[in-house]
Amino acid sequence: MAWQMTQLLLLALVAAAWGAQVPRTPRARTDLLNVCMDAKHHKAEPGPEDSLHEQCSPWRKNACCSVNTSIEAHKDISYLYRFNWDHCGKMEPACKRHFIQDTCLYECSPNLGPWIREVNQRWRKERVLGVPLCKEDCQSWWEDCRTSYTCKSNWHKGWNWTSGYNQGPVKAACHRFDFYFPTPAALCNEIWSHSYKVSNYSRGSGRCIQMWFDPFQGNPNEEVARFYAENPTSGSTPQGI
């Protein structure tokens, strides 16, 4: 009997070890709605956060971010990512508000499920890819930032972090945004390694994600996520990274 118990225990341990080596399966289609990314600061599940800070407040009824994350999203060189928006001189306030809103959307939205993809990165296990950003939101982002300065067209990687926050690489020259991003599409598609893909659809169409919305009118991105979850071959849900 003791020998049989030992054998069963060994089999159980082998099965557990084998199961631990199996990669996590892709999200089922039913798991694309009302979900949070497995990333650095996201909650495990979305839920109410009544005191979300300023620009993150539209998500207060159902959010993937905590109150503290929403506060940090509004700070320069915050603990979230130690990112310095003013790496080429002071960023214009009209421009910075778009990056704050971008951060709020990324950290707080539970409606990005159709575009979540697994990644092998030290600081996160998932990212978004090809989120169809409404064309007006992309256009206004570019218009408000075109006269601010930067030194790179891809802000996702390639920075000098030796100071503890991002600085431009050696020999990277600071120019106006419209030098590195000559069009709205260049800005929205390239700045975060294709996290966004500017859409041909307009706000209110139910076919593109709105970075800005009036929470008293409801969250329009719920309908958008539902559409793409039910229509994965519609053209706005990428199949790989």
C-alpha positions as CSV (number, residue, x, y, z in Angstrom):
1,M,0.0,0.0,0.0
2,A,2.8,2.4,0.9
3,W,4.5,1.6,-2.5
4,Q,1.2,2.4,-4.3
5,M,0.8,5.7,-2.5
6,T,4.4,6.6,-3.3
7,Q,3.7,5.9,-7.0
8,L,0.5,7.9,-7.0
9,L,2.3,10.9,-5.4
10,L,5.1,10.8,-8.0
11,L,2.6,10.7,-10.8
12,A,0.8,13.7,-9.3
13,L,4.0,15.6,-9.0
14,V,5.0,14.9,-12.6
15,A,1.5,15.9,-13.8
16,A,1.8,19.2,-11.8
17,A,5.2,19.9,-13.2
18,W,4.1,19.2,-16.7
19,G,1.0,21.4,-16.3
20,A,3.2,24.3,-15.1
21,Q,5.2,24.1,-18.3
22,V,2.2,24.4,-20.6
23,P,1.9,28.0,-21.9
24,R,-1.3,29.9,-21.0
25,T,-3.8,29.3,-23.7
26,P,-5.1,32.3,-25.7
27,R,-8.1,34.0,-24.3
28,A,-11.4,32.4,-25.3
29,R,-13.7,34.7,-27.3
30,T,-16.0,34.9,-24.3
31,D,-13.1,36.2,-22.2
32,L,-12.6,39.2,-24.4
33,L,-15.2,41.4,-22.7
34,N,-14.8,43.2,-19.4
35,V,-11.3,42.0,-18.8
36,C,-8.0,43.5,-17.6
37,M,-4.5,43.0,-19.0
38,D,-2.0,41.0,-17.1
39,A,0.4,43.9,-16.9
40,K,2.4,45.9,-14.5
41,H,-0.2,47.9,-12.6
42,H,-3.6,46.5,-13.7
43,K,-6.1,45.0,-11.3
44,A,-6.9,41.3,-11.8
45,E,-10.5,42.1,-12.6
46,P,-12.4,45.3,-13.4
47,G,-14.7,46.9,-10.9
48,P,-15.9,50.2,-9.5
49,E,-13.4,52.9,-8.4
50,D,-15.4,55.8,-7.3
51,S,-12.5,58.2,-6.7
52,L,-10.5,57.9,-9.9
53,H,-8.4,61.0,-10.5
54,E,-9.3,63.7,-13.0
55,Q,-8.8,62.4,-16.6
56,C,-9.1,58.8,-15.5
57,S,-12.5,59.5,-13.9
58,P,-14.6,58.4,-16.9
59,W,-13.8,54.8,-16.0
60,R,-14.8,55.0,-12.4
61,K,-17.9,52.8,-12.7
62,N,-15.8,49.9,-14.0
63,A,-12.0,50.2,-14.1
64,C,-8.9,48.1,-14.4
65,C,-6.9,50.8,-12.6
66,S,-6.7,51.7,-8.9
67,V,-7.2,55.2,-7.5
68,N,-3.4,55.4,-6.9
69,T,-2.6,54.4,-10.4
70,S,-5.0,57.1,-11.7
71,I,-3.2,59.7,-9.6
72,E,0.2,58.6,-10.8
73,A,-1.0,58.7,-14.4
74,H,-1.1,62.5,-14.1
75,K,2.4,63.0,-12.7
76,D,5.7,63.6,-14.5
77,I,8.2,60.7,-14.0
78,S,5.7,58.9,-11.8
79,Y,6.4,55.5,-10.2
80,L,4.3,53.8,-13.0
81,Y,7.0,53.8,-15.6
82,R,9.4,56.6,-14.7
83,F,8.7,58.2,-18.0
84,N,9.7,61.8,-18.6
85,W,7.3,63.6,-21.0
86,D,9.7,66.6,-21.0
87,H,12.7,64.8,-22.5
88,C,13.1,67.5,-25.1
89,G,12.1,70.5,-23.1
90,K,8.7,71.2,-21.6
91,M,5.9,69.5,-23.3
92,E,2.9,71.8,-24.0
93,P,0.0,71.2,-21.6
94,A,-2.4,70.7,-24.5
95,C,-0.2,67.9,-25.7
96,K,0.5,66.3,-22.4
97,R,-3.3,65.9,-21.7
98,H,-3.4,63.5,-24.6
99,F,-0.6,61.4,-23.1
100,I,-2.3,61.4,-19.7
101,Q,-5.6,60.3,-21.4
102,D,-3.6,57.6,-23.3
103,T,-2.3,56.3,-20.0
104,C,-5.7,56.3,-18.4
105,L,-7.2,54.4,-21.4
106,Y,-4.3,51.8,-21.2
107,E,-4.4,51.4,-17.4
108,C,-8.2,51.7,-16.7
109,S,-10.2,50.4,-19.7
110,P,-11.8,47.0,-19.4
111,N,-12.8,47.2,-23.1
112,L,-9.5,46.3,-24.8
113,G,-9.9,42.5,-24.7
114,P,-10.1,41.9,-28.4
115,W,-6.7,43.4,-28.8
116,I,-4.9,41.9,-25.9
117,R,-1.9,39.7,-26.9
118,E,0.5,37.7,-24.8
119,V,4.1,38.9,-24.7
120,N,7.3,37.7,-23.1
121,Q,8.5,40.8,-21.3
122,R,10.0,41.1,-17.9
123,W,7.5,43.7,-16.7
124,R,4.3,42.5,-18.2
125,K,2.7,39.3,-19.7
126,E,0.2,41.0,-22.0
127,R,-0.1,44.1,-24.2
128,V,-2.5,45.5,-26.6
129,L,-1.9,45.5,-30.4
130,G,-3.8,47.3,-33.1
131,V,-6.5,49.0,-31.0
132,P,-8.7,50.9,-33.6
133,L,-8.4,54.5,-32.3
134,C,-11.1,56.8,-33.6
135,K,-9.7,59.1,-36.3
136,E,-10.8,62.3,-34.5
137,D,-9.0,61.3,-31.3
138,C,-5.8,60.6,-33.3
139,Q,-6.1,63.8,-35.3
140,S,-6.6,66.0,-32.2
141,W,-3.7,64.3,-30.5
142,W,-1.4,65.1,-33.4
143,E,-2.7,68.6,-33.8
144,D,-2.1,69.4,-30.1
145,C,1.4,67.8,-30.0
146,R,2.9,68.8,-33.4
147,T,4.7,71.9,-31.9
148,S,6.1,70.0,-28.9
149,Y,9.5,68.4,-29.1
150,T,10.8,64.8,-29.0
151,C,13.8,62.9,-30.2
152,K,12.3,59.5,-31.2
153,S,9.4,58.1,-33.2
154,N,9.1,54.9,-31.1
155,W,8.7,55.7,-27.4
156,H,8.3,52.0,-26.5
157,K,12.0,51.2,-26.6
158,G,15.5,52.6,-27.2
159,W,15.7,55.1,-24.4
160,N,18.7,55.8,-22.2
161,W,17.5,54.8,-18.6
162,T,20.9,55.3,-16.8
163,S,19.5,58.3,-14.8
164,G,16.5,56.3,-13.6
165,Y,14.1,57.8,-16.2
166,N,14.1,58.0,-19.9
167,Q,16.5,60.3,-21.8
168,G,17.2,60.5,-25.5
169,P,19.8,58.1,-27.0
170,V,23.2,59.5,-27.8
171,K,23.1,61.6,-31.0
172,A,19.3,61.6,-31.0
173,A,18.3,65.1,-32.0
174,C,15.3,66.9,-30.6
175,H,12.8,68.1,-33.3
176,R,9.2,69.0,-33.4
177,F,6.7,66.2,-33.2
178,D,5.7,66.7,-36.8
179,F,9.3,66.0,-37.8
180,Y,9.2,62.5,-36.3
181,F,5.4,62.1,-36.8
182,P,4.6,63.8,-40.1
183,T,1.0,62.6,-40.0
184,P,-1.6,61.7,-37.4
185,A,-1.4,58.1,-38.4
186,A,2.4,58.1,-37.9
187,L,2.0,59.3,-34.3
188,C,-0.8,57.0,-33.3
189,N,0.4,53.9,-35.0
190,E,4.2,54.2,-34.3
191,I,4.6,55.8,-30.9
192,W,3.8,52.7,-28.8
193,S,4.9,50.0,-31.3
194,H,1.5,49.6,-32.9
195,S,-0.5,49.5,-29.8
196,Y,-3.0,51.7,-31.7
197,K,-4.0,51.6,-35.3
198,V,-5.8,54.7,-36.4
199,S,-9.3,53.8,-37.6
200,N,-11.2,55.2,-40.6
201,Y,-14.3,55.2,-38.3
202,S,-15.5,58.2,-36.4
203,R,-16.4,58.7,-32.8
204,G,-19.9,57.3,-32.0
205,S,-19.7,54.8,-34.8
206,G,-19.4,51.8,-32.5
207,R,-16.4,50.6,-34.6
208,C,-13.5,52.5,-33.0
209,I,-12.2,53.0,-29.5
210,Q,-12.7,56.5,-28.0
211,M,-9.9,57.8,-25.9
212,W,-12.2,60.6,-24.7
213,F,-15.9,60.1,-23.7
214,D,-18.6,61.6,-21.5
215,P,-19.2,59.0,-18.7
216,F,-22.7,60.4,-18.1
217,Q,-23.6,59.1,-21.6
218,G,-22.2,55.7,-20.9
219,N,-18.9,54.1,-22.1
220,P,-19.1,53.8,-25.9
221,N,-16.1,51.4,-25.9
222,E,-18.2,48.6,-24.4
223,E,-20.1,48.4,-27.7
224,V,-16.9,48.5,-29.7
225,A,-15.3,45.7,-27.8
226,R,-18.5,43.6,-28.2
227,F,-18.5,44.1,-31.9
228,Y,-14.9,43.0,-32.4
229,A,-15.2,40.1,-30.0
230,E,-18.1,38.8,-32.0
231,N,-16.5,39.6,-35.4
232,P,-12.8,38.7,-35.0
233,T,-12.2,38.6,-38.7
234,S,-13.5,42.2,-39.2
235,G,-10.1,43.5,-39.9
236,S,-9.3,45.4,-36.7
237,T,-8.3,42.5,-34.5
238,P,-4.7,41.5,-35.3
239,Q,-3.8,37.8,-35.3
240,G,-0.2,38.1,-34.1
241,I,2.5,40.4,-32.7
